[in-house]
């Protein structure tokens, strides 16, 4: 049976943990800019809880949900002493009306929603979960279908004298199908040599027109667009990863 990268939460967490402070600070900057005084945050697709932990340790009350049981168990252990609620739910079924000041969904997690119907339902449910004036910060990669070559990115981290290498490859989407193929190779050094985990899956693609059309079918209004570091960004066809501040109308 093939195992997903997400079924190894300690491994996933170790690879992504170094970027957590920068990503979380950028999201918080947008929340403060568009909703001063937010105290209760929601994270759809919370995974290992690394962002939940970051915010909880700074005195915020956090709620997260995910469908992966292994990741949820990892997150619950991490946050057992924090003001956190972690539940098993999907991005198209979680409901808790008028409960949160703000929500965030970073590093392209939103694109795991593979159909227009699911994406719209998720945005509507998240808007429902927000209090009036609440903000939803979404980190999303946009695509230009006329200029979208295959790509790869790799990095290495060390954890307890063990080297972890992550190679991340993408196969470009076609405008009609809108599915970008993601291939992960994770290499773990051990005393018996390297072990390699391969995992692949699809993510839904959006160009600027498709993204704006999607938002127009939801109760959320685009209030601002920002770089990964939280600086204001002017949208264009060249925009790739961006943070979008969506306000509940």
MIKEKOL-634310 format. One record per residue (C-alpha): residue in three letters; residue number from 1; z negated, x negated, y negated. Coordinates in steps of 0.2 Angstrom, whole numbers. Example, Ala and Ser with C-alpha at 12.3 -4.5 7.8 and 13.67 -1.06 7.14 Angstrom:
// MIKEKOL-634310
+-------+------+-------+-------+-------+
| gulum | keke |    up |  east | north |
+-------+------+-------+-------+-------+
|   ALA |    1 |   -39 |   -62 |    22 |
|   SER |    2 |   -36 |   -68 |     5 |
+-------+------+-------+-------+-------+
// end
This chain:
// MIKEKOL-634310
+-------+------+-------+-------+-------+
| gulum | keke |    up |  east | north |
+-------+------+-------+-------+-------+
|   UNK |    1 |     0 |     0 |     0 |
|   UNK |    2 |     5 |    -7 |   -17 |
|   UNK |    3 |    -9 |   -10 |   -29 |
|   UNK |    4 |    -8 |    -7 |   -48 |
|   UNK |    5 |   -13 |   -20 |   -60 |
|   UNK |    6 |   -25 |    -7 |   -67 |
|   UNK |    7 |   -34 |    -6 |   -50 |
|   UNK |    8 |   -41 |   -24 |   -54 |
|   UNK |    9 |   -51 |   -20 |   -69 |
|   UNK |   10 |   -61 |   -36 |   -70 |
|   UNK |   11 |   -44 |   -46 |   -70 |
|   UNK |   12 |   -36 |   -34 |   -82 |
|   UNK |   13 |   -51 |   -36 |   -94 |
|   UNK |   14 |   -52 |   -55 |   -93 |
|   UNK |   15 |   -34 |   -56 |   -98 |
|   UNK |   16 |   -35 |   -44 |  -113 |
|   UNK |   17 |   -53 |   -47 |  -119 |
|   UNK |   18 |   -49 |   -61 |  -131 |
|   UNK |   19 |   -38 |   -50 |  -142 |
|   UNK |   20 |   -51 |   -36 |  -143 |
|   UNK |   21 |   -59 |   -40 |  -159 |
|   UNK |   22 |   -43 |   -41 |  -169 |
|   UNK |   23 |   -36 |   -25 |  -162 |
|   UNK |   24 |   -52 |   -16 |  -164 |
|   UNK |   25 |   -55 |   -22 |  -182 |
|   UNK |   26 |   -37 |   -16 |  -187 |
|   UNK |   27 |   -40 |     1 |  -179 |
|   UNK |   28 |   -57 |     3 |  -188 |
|   UNK |   29 |   -49 |    -3 |  -205 |
|   UNK |   30 |   -37 |    12 |  -203 |
|   UNK |   31 |   -51 |    24 |  -198 |
|   UNK |   32 |   -61 |    19 |  -213 |
|   UNK |   33 |   -46 |    20 |  -225 |
|   UNK |   34 |   -41 |    38 |  -220 |
|   UNK |   35 |   -58 |    44 |  -214 |
|   UNK |   36 |   -73 |    36 |  -222 |
|   UNK |   37 |   -90 |    39 |  -213 |
|   UNK |   38 |   -83 |    42 |  -196 |
|   UNK |   39 |   -97 |    40 |  -183 |
|   UNK |   40 |   -90 |    48 |  -167 |
|   UNK |   41 |   -74 |    40 |  -159 |
|   UNK |   42 |   -63 |    46 |  -145 |
|   UNK |   43 |   -52 |    34 |  -134 |
|   UNK |   44 |   -39 |    42 |  -123 |
|   UNK |   45 |   -34 |    30 |  -109 |
|   UNK |   46 |   -50 |    19 |  -111 |
|   UNK |   47 |   -47 |     9 |   -96 |
|   UNK |   48 |   -61 |    -5 |   -94 |
|   UNK |   49 |   -70 |     1 |  -110 |
|   UNK |   50 |   -67 |   -15 |  -120 |
|   UNK |   51 |   -64 |    -6 |  -136 |
|   UNK |   52 |   -78 |     7 |  -133 |
|   UNK |   53 |   -90 |    -7 |  -130 |
|   UNK |   54 |   -84 |   -16 |  -146 |
|   UNK |   55 |   -88 |     0 |  -157 |
|   UNK |   56 |  -103 |     5 |  -147 |
|   UNK |   57 |  -111 |   -11 |  -151 |
|   UNK |   58 |  -109 |    -8 |  -169 |
|   UNK |   59 |  -119 |     8 |  -169 |
|   UNK |   60 |  -105 |    21 |  -167 |
|   UNK |   61 |  -105 |    35 |  -154 |
|   UNK |   62 |   -90 |    33 |  -142 |
|   UNK |   63 |   -82 |    44 |  -129 |
|   UNK |   64 |   -68 |    38 |  -118 |
|   UNK |   65 |   -58 |    45 |  -103 |
|   UNK |   66 |   -46 |    38 |   -91 |
|   UNK |   67 |   -39 |    43 |   -73 |
|   UNK |   68 |   -42 |    26 |   -65 |
|   UNK |   69 |   -58 |    27 |   -55 |
|   UNK |   70 |   -60 |     8 |   -53 |
|   UNK |   71 |   -57 |     6 |   -72 |
|   UNK |   72 |   -70 |    20 |   -76 |
|   UNK |   73 |   -83 |    12 |   -64 |
|   UNK |   74 |   -81 |    -5 |   -73 |
|   UNK |   75 |   -82 |     4 |   -90 |
|   UNK |   76 |   -98 |    13 |   -86 |
|   UNK |   77 |  -107 |    -3 |   -80 |
|   UNK |   78 |  -102 |   -11 |   -96 |
|   UNK |   79 |  -108 |     3 |  -107 |
|   UNK |   80 |  -123 |     9 |   -97 |
|   UNK |   81 |  -135 |     4 |  -112 |
|   UNK |   82 |  -124 |    11 |  -126 |
|   UNK |   83 |  -121 |    27 |  -134 |
|   UNK |   84 |  -106 |    31 |  -124 |
|   UNK |   85 |   -99 |    45 |  -113 |
|   UNK |   86 |   -85 |    41 |  -101 |
|   UNK |   87 |   -76 |    54 |   -91 |
|   UNK |   88 |   -62 |    55 |   -79 |
|   UNK |   89 |   -48 |    65 |   -87 |
|   UNK |   90 |   -30 |    63 |   -91 |
|   UNK |   91 |   -21 |    62 |  -108 |
|   UNK |   92 |   -14 |    80 |  -105 |
|   UNK |   93 |   -30 |    89 |   -99 |
|   UNK |   94 |   -45 |    82 |  -109 |
|   UNK |   95 |   -52 |    95 |  -121 |
|   UNK |   96 |   -67 |    95 |  -132 |
|   UNK |   97 |   -62 |   105 |  -148 |
|   UNK |   98 |   -69 |    99 |  -165 |
|   UNK |   99 |   -80 |    85 |  -158 |
|   UNK |  100 |   -74 |    69 |  -165 |
|   UNK |  101 |   -71 |    61 |  -182 |
|   UNK |  102 |   -58 |    49 |  -176 |
|   UNK |  103 |   -48 |    44 |  -161 |
|   UNK |  104 |   -38 |    28 |  -156 |
|   UNK |  105 |   -25 |    24 |  -143 |
|   UNK |  106 |   -19 |     6 |  -145 |
|   UNK |  107 |    -7 |    -7 |  -137 |
|   UNK |  108 |     6 |     6 |  -132 |
|   UNK |  109 |    -5 |    16 |  -120 |
|   UNK |  110 |     2 |    31 |  -127 |
|   UNK |  111 |    19 |    27 |  -119 |
|   UNK |  112 |    12 |    30 |  -102 |
|   UNK |  113 |    16 |    48 |  -106 |
|   UNK |  114 |    33 |    49 |   -99 |
|   UNK |  115 |    40 |    66 |  -105 |
|   UNK |  116 |    42 |    74 |  -121 |
|   UNK |  117 |    32 |    89 |  -115 |
|   UNK |  118 |    17 |    78 |  -110 |
|   UNK |  119 |    17 |    68 |  -126 |
|   UNK |  120 |    17 |    84 |  -137 |
|   UNK |  121 |     3 |    91 |  -126 |
|   UNK |  122 |    -7 |    76 |  -128 |
|   UNK |  123 |    -5 |    75 |  -147 |
|   UNK |  124 |   -10 |    93 |  -149 |
|   UNK |  125 |   -25 |    91 |  -138 |
|   UNK |  126 |   -31 |    76 |  -147 |
|   UNK |  127 |   -28 |    85 |  -164 |
|   UNK |  128 |   -39 |   100 |  -157 |
|   UNK |  129 |   -53 |    87 |  -152 |
|   UNK |  130 |   -53 |    80 |  -170 |
|   UNK |  131 |   -64 |    88 |  -183 |
|   UNK |  132 |   -54 |    94 |  -199 |
|   UNK |  133 |   -48 |    79 |  -208 |
|   UNK |  134 |   -50 |    68 |  -192 |
|   UNK |  135 |   -38 |    53 |  -190 |
|   UNK |  136 |   -29 |    47 |  -174 |
|   UNK |  137 |   -24 |    29 |  -174 |
|   UNK |  138 |    -9 |    26 |  -162 |
|   UNK |  139 |    -3 |     9 |  -158 |
|   UNK |  140 |    16 |    10 |  -153 |
|   UNK |  141 |    31 |    -1 |  -150 |
|   UNK |  142 |    47 |     6 |  -158 |
|   UNK |  143 |    64 |     2 |  -151 |
|   UNK |  144 |    81 |     0 |  -159 |
|   UNK |  145 |    93 |     5 |  -144 |
|   UNK |  146 |   107 |    -5 |  -152 |
|   UNK |  147 |    97 |   -21 |  -152 |
|   UNK |  148 |    85 |   -22 |  -138 |
|   UNK |  149 |    87 |   -37 |  -126 |
|   UNK |  150 |    76 |   -40 |  -111 |
|   UNK |  151 |    61 |   -50 |  -115 |
|   UNK |  152 |    46 |   -59 |  -108 |
|   UNK |  153 |    30 |   -65 |  -114 |
|   UNK |  154 |    16 |   -76 |  -106 |
|   UNK |  155 |    -1 |   -82 |  -109 |
|   UNK |  156 |   -16 |   -90 |  -101 |
|   UNK |  157 |   -34 |   -88 |  -101 |
|   UNK |  158 |   -49 |   -97 |   -92 |
|   UNK |  159 |   -64 |   -87 |   -85 |
|   UNK |  160 |   -78 |   -96 |   -76 |
|   UNK |  161 |   -67 |  -111 |   -73 |
|   UNK |  162 |   -53 |  -100 |   -66 |
|   UNK |  163 |   -36 |  -100 |   -74 |
|   UNK |  164 |   -27 |   -83 |   -76 |
|   UNK |  165 |    -9 |   -83 |   -81 |
|   UNK |  166 |     0 |   -67 |   -86 |
|   UNK |  167 |    19 |   -65 |   -87 |
|   UNK |  168 |    25 |   -49 |   -95 |
|   UNK |  169 |    43 |   -44 |   -93 |
|   UNK |  170 |    53 |   -30 |  -100 |
|   UNK |  171 |    69 |   -22 |   -95 |
|   UNK |  172 |    77 |   -12 |  -110 |
|   UNK |  173 |    77 |     7 |  -110 |
|   UNK |  174 |    93 |    17 |  -112 |
|   UNK |  175 |    93 |    30 |  -126 |
|   UNK |  176 |    97 |    44 |  -114 |
|   UNK |  177 |    83 |    40 |  -101 |
|   UNK |  178 |    71 |    32 |  -113 |
|   UNK |  179 |    62 |    22 |   -99 |
|   UNK |  180 |    57 |     4 |  -102 |
|   UNK |  181 |    53 |    -5 |   -86 |
|   UNK |  182 |    38 |   -16 |   -87 |
|   UNK |  183 |    35 |   -30 |   -74 |
|   UNK |  184 |    19 |   -40 |   -73 |
|   UNK |  185 |    15 |   -56 |   -64 |
|   UNK |  186 |    -3 |   -61 |   -64 |
|   UNK |  187 |    -7 |   -78 |   -56 |
|   UNK |  188 |   -25 |   -82 |   -52 |
|   UNK |  189 |   -30 |  -100 |   -47 |
|   UNK |  190 |   -42 |  -101 |   -33 |
|   UNK |  191 |   -49 |  -115 |   -22 |
|   UNK |  192 |   -35 |  -110 |    -9 |
|   UNK |  193 |   -21 |  -110 |   -21 |
|   UNK |  194 |   -13 |   -98 |   -33 |
|   UNK |  195 |   -13 |   -79 |   -29 |
|   UNK |  196 |     0 |   -68 |   -37 |
|   UNK |  197 |    -1 |   -50 |   -41 |
|   UNK |  198 |    15 |   -41 |   -46 |
|   UNK |  199 |    15 |   -24 |   -54 |
|   UNK |  200 |    29 |   -14 |   -62 |
|   UNK |  201 |    30 |     3 |   -70 |
|   UNK |  202 |    39 |    13 |   -84 |
|   UNK |  203 |    35 |    17 |  -102 |
|   UNK |  204 |    43 |    30 |  -113 |
|   UNK |  205 |    53 |    23 |  -127 |
|   UNK |  206 |    54 |    29 |  -145 |
|   UNK |  207 |    65 |    24 |  -159 |
|   UNK |  208 |    60 |    29 |  -177 |
|   UNK |  209 |    69 |    45 |  -177 |
|   UNK |  210 |    62 |    50 |  -160 |
|   UNK |  211 |    44 |    46 |  -165 |
|   UNK |  212 |    45 |    56 |  -181 |
|   UNK |  213 |    53 |    71 |  -172 |
|   UNK |  214 |    39 |    71 |  -160 |
|   UNK |  215 |    26 |    71 |  -173 |
|   UNK |  216 |    35 |    86 |  -182 |
|   UNK |  217 |    30 |    96 |  -167 |
|   UNK |  218 |    11 |    93 |  -168 |
|   UNK |  219 |    -3 |    97 |  -180 |
|   UNK |  220 |    -4 |    79 |  -185 |
|   UNK |  221 |     3 |    72 |  -201 |
|   UNK |  222 |     8 |    54 |  -203 |
|   UNK |  223 |    -3 |    47 |  -217 |
|   UNK |  224 |     1 |    28 |  -216 |
|   UNK |  225 |     9 |    14 |  -205 |
|   UNK |  226 |     2 |    -3 |  -203 |
|   UNK |  227 |     5 |   -20 |  -195 |
|   UNK |  228 |    -5 |   -25 |  -179 |
|   UNK |  229 |   -17 |   -33 |  -191 |
|   UNK |  230 |   -20 |   -17 |  -202 |
|   UNK |  231 |    -9 |   -22 |  -217 |
|   UNK |  232 |     2 |    -8 |  -224 |
|   UNK |  233 |    20 |    -8 |  -217 |
|   UNK |  234 |    36 |     0 |  -223 |
|   UNK |  235 |    45 |     8 |  -208 |
|   UNK |  236 |    63 |     3 |  -204 |
|   UNK |  237 |    74 |     1 |  -189 |
|   UNK |  238 |    67 |   -17 |  -187 |
|   UNK |  239 |    49 |   -11 |  -185 |
|   UNK |  240 |    43 |   -15 |  -168 |
|   UNK |  241 |    24 |   -13 |  -164 |
|   UNK |  242 |    15 |    -4 |  -178 |
|   UNK |  243 |    -1 |     6 |  -180 |
|   UNK |  244 |     1 |    24 |  -186 |
|   UNK |  245 |   -13 |    34 |  -194 |
|   UNK |  246 |   -11 |    52 |  -190 |
|   UNK |  247 |   -21 |    65 |  -199 |
|   UNK |  248 |   -26 |    82 |  -193 |
|   UNK |  249 |   -19 |    94 |  -205 |
+-------+------+-------+-------+-------+
// end
